[in-house]
Amino acid sequence: MAKVITVQGHNGTDLDLRFRALEKLNELPSEVLEKLSKLSESEKAQSYFKNPVLYGTLKAFLK
């Protein structure tokens, strides 16, 4: 079963980046995707992804 979504970006490069990210997310198990979705609602979680230092710390911890 499939649904169609519209992906919008600020420019062509942003659109491609968003589309590729969504393709990768679509490959994840539903359980993981649901948890990532919940994290995306958290301003604190978003701050870790926006800040290069915090993201690096998170990435190193998870490896």
C-alpha positions in Angstrom: 0.0 0.0 0.0 1.3 3.5 -0.8 0.4 7.1 -0.2 1.7 10.2 -2.0 3.2 13.1 -0.1 4.3 16.5 -1.4 7.9 17.5 -0.6 8.7 21.2 -0.7 12.1 22.9 -0.3 13.5 26.4 -0.4 15.3 25.6 -3.6 16.3 22.6 -5.7 19.1 21.6 -3.5 17.0 21.8 -0.4 14.2 19.8 -2.1 16.7 17.0 -3.1 18.1 16.9 0.4 14.6 16.6 1.9 13.5 14.0 -0.6 16.6 11.8 0.0 16.2 12.1 3.8 12.5 11.0 3.5 13.6 8.0 1.3 16.0 6.9 4.0 13.4 7.3 6.7 11.0 5.3 4.7 13.4 2.3 4.9 13.3 2.3 8.7 11.0 -0.1 10.6 7.8 1.6 11.7 8.7 1.3 15.4 11.9 3.3 14.8 10.2 5.8 12.6 7.5 6.4 15.3 10.2 7.1 17.9 12.0 9.5 15.6 8.7 11.3 14.9 8.2 11.8 18.6 11.7 13.2 19.0 11.1 15.6 16.1 8.3 17.2 18.3 10.8 18.0 21.0 12.5 21.4 20.9 15.4 20.0 23.0 15.9 17.1 20.6 15.8 19.5 17.6 18.5 21.7 19.3 20.8 18.7 19.4 20.4 18.2 15.6 20.8 22.0 14.8 23.9 22.5 16.9 27.0 20.9 15.3 28.7 20.4 18.7 25.7 18.8 20.3 25.0 16.7 17.2 28.6 15.5 17.2 28.3 14.5 20.9 25.1 12.6 20.2 26.5 10.9 17.1 29.7 9.8 19.0 27.6 8.5 21.8 25.4 6.4 19.5 28.2 4.9 17.5 
